[in-house]
């Protein structure tokens, strides 16, 4: 992902991105059932680095598996690239934790852009305080080993009913998390910037008492002219 694309995506909303993706026929890119552990943090933007869980089988998933330095969960935390988002497929099951504060802290220190699971985190209050955005379904205390078996790293996964491929671009704000296919990221970012600019204009007009018809969506020529004048005024104010 280009640095300029990352910068653009950090200034737009997941709602605007969802509309831009919908225009291209992509209707199911917003991860369902996850929310930020703490609202008000900077927008999360990063490429997806994935971890997949399957249902745990007791004879293969005792607590001693954590002694193996090749354990996929531990390896994922230690190999997730700086600037990436660790996205975890927990099968939408938050009865056992996908990870806890120690692993999340390690990700933060290593420079991860964030962490997302369609399950839950243990130590959620501590994770919420970290200087890194985090998203889950709901808090969970039991270790992941009781229900989840880490099986794959950086493979295509499902998270909250959304297909997530390695290197897809993941964006999270106070509303939730959306996934942009990697090959569309640059053009979606550009379109979202333009859409946001027009939405700022619309919001200003609506608060002044203007009617929506012909303004949103933009269909009246008079509104088009007003928007162009407004843009010129905004550009002039930056000089």
N, C-alpha and C positions, 0 to 999 in steps of 0.2 A: 504494500500500500504506500502510495506517495505521501510524503510529509504534508504536502498541501491538502491532500484529500483528508487526512486525519484532522488537520486544523479546521477545515470546512465542516466536517461532521460533528466536531465539538461545539458548533454554534447553532445546530438545528435540532429539532425535536424528533422523537421517534414517531410521532403522529404525522409529521410532514414526510418523513421517510417512508412510512407505510403507504401514503397516498402516491408518492413517486413510484414505488414498487408496484402498486396496484395498476397504475397506468401501463405497466409492462406485463400485466397478466399474473403477477405474483401476489396472491391473496393471503398466503399463510406463512408470513415471515416473522410475525410477532410471537415471541415465546409465551405460551399460555401458562398462567398460574404462578408466575414468579414476580416478586416485588423487591425493591431495594431494602436492605436491612436498615439503612438510614437514608432519609431523603435529604436533598439539599447539597449533595456532593457534586463536583464537576462531572460533566457528561463523560461516560466511559466509552472509549473507542479503541479497538484493537483487533488484530487478526485472531481467528479462533484456533486454539490448541485444545484438542479434545481428550476426554477420558470417558471410557464406557464401562458401566457396571452391568452385570447380569445377576439374576437371583443367586444368592449364596447357597452353596452346597456344603453342609456341615463338615463332611470328612475332608474337604479341600480348603476350608476357610476358617481354621481355628485361629486364635489370637497370635499363635506363634508365626504365622505367615509374615507378620511385620518385621521379623528378624531377617528376612530375605532382602538383601540390598537391591534385588531386581523387582521387588513388589511394584506393580504398575502404578499404584496411587503415589507412592513415594517417588518413583522415577518421573512421573508426570510433574510433580512439584519441582523437582530438581532440573528438569529439562525444558519446562515451559519458557519460551524466549521472552526476553525483556520487551515490553510493549504489547505482548499478546494477552488475550483473555482466555483463562482456563474455563472451558465449558464442559460440564459434567452431565452425562446421561445417567440419571438415577431412576429411570423408569417411572417418573412422577410419583415416587414412593418416598415420603418424608418420615416414615416410621423409624428409620435409622439414618444417622447423619452421613452426609456425603464427605464431610471433612470437619475439622475443628479449627480453633484459633491459632494453634501452633503452625499447622500447614499453611493457613491463610497468611500468617505473619511472614513465613518463609517466602511465599509468593510475592508479597509486597516488597520485601527486602531485595528480592532478585529483580524487581522492576516490572512485574506483571501489571497490566492495565486494569485488571479486575478478575473476578471469579463469578461464575453463574452455575447454578444447579436447578433442576426441576424437582429436586428433593429438598432436604433441609440441612442446615448447619447446626452443630453443637457449639457451645460457647458463643452463641449468636450476639450477645451483648458486647462481647469483646471484639468480635469481628466487625461489628457495626462501627466501632471507634477507630478502626484502622484507617490509615491514609490511603485507602484503595476501595473503590466501589465493589459492592458484593450484592448478589441477588439470589434469593431462594424462595421456596414455597412457604415454609414455616419452620420454626425451631425444632430441633430434635436432639435428645441427649444420648441415645444408644449409639455405640460405635457402628460404623458402616458394616463391619464384619458380620453383624447379626442378621443382616438381610441382603447386603450387596457384596458382590465379588468383583473386584477390579480385574478387567480382562484385556482391555485394549487401550493403546495410546495413539492419539492423532490419526484416527480413522473416522469415516463418516458416522455420525450418531444422530439420534433423535433426542431433542431436548424440548420439553413442553410442547410436543406435537409439531415441532419444526425440524426439518432436516438441516443439519449443520455439518458442513464439510470443512476440513482443515484449510486455513487461509481465507475462509469467508470473513467478512468484516462484521464485527459485533458492536452494536451501539446501545448504550443503556442510559436512561435518564430516570426522573422520578415516576414516570408512567410504567416503565418496564424495559424490556430488551428486544431489539429487533436484529435480524440477521440479513446482511446484504451479500448476495453472491459476489465472489471476488472479482469476476470480470465486469461487473456493473458498478463497482464502488465509485470510480472516478466520475462517471456521468451522473450517477444518483446524487453524489455530493454537490455537483454543479447545479443540478436541477433543484435540489432542496434549498440551496442558497437563494436562488431566484424566487422560489415559492415563498420562502420566509420573508423576503423583502416585500413581496406583494401582500402577504398576510399582515405584516406590520402596518402597511398603508390601509388595509381594510379595517383593522382593529381601530386605528385612529379615526377613520371616518365613521365607523359604527358608534363609537363613544361620543362622537359629535352629533349623533342623531340621524345619520344617513340610513336609508333603507337598503336591505340586502339585495333585492332583485336588481340584476344588471351589474352589481358590484362583486358578488361572490356566488357563482363564478363571474368573471369579467366578460360581459357581453355588450354593454353600452359603450358607444364610441366616446361619449362625454367623459365617462369614467376612465377610459384608456388615456385620454388627454390629461386628465387630472393626475393620473398616476405618473405619467412622464414628467409633468411639472414638479410633482412631489419628489421624484427621484433626483431631479436637477437641484432642488432645494437641499435635499439631504447631502448630495455630493459637495455642494458649495459650503455647507456648514462644516465639512471636514477639513477644508483648506485653511 
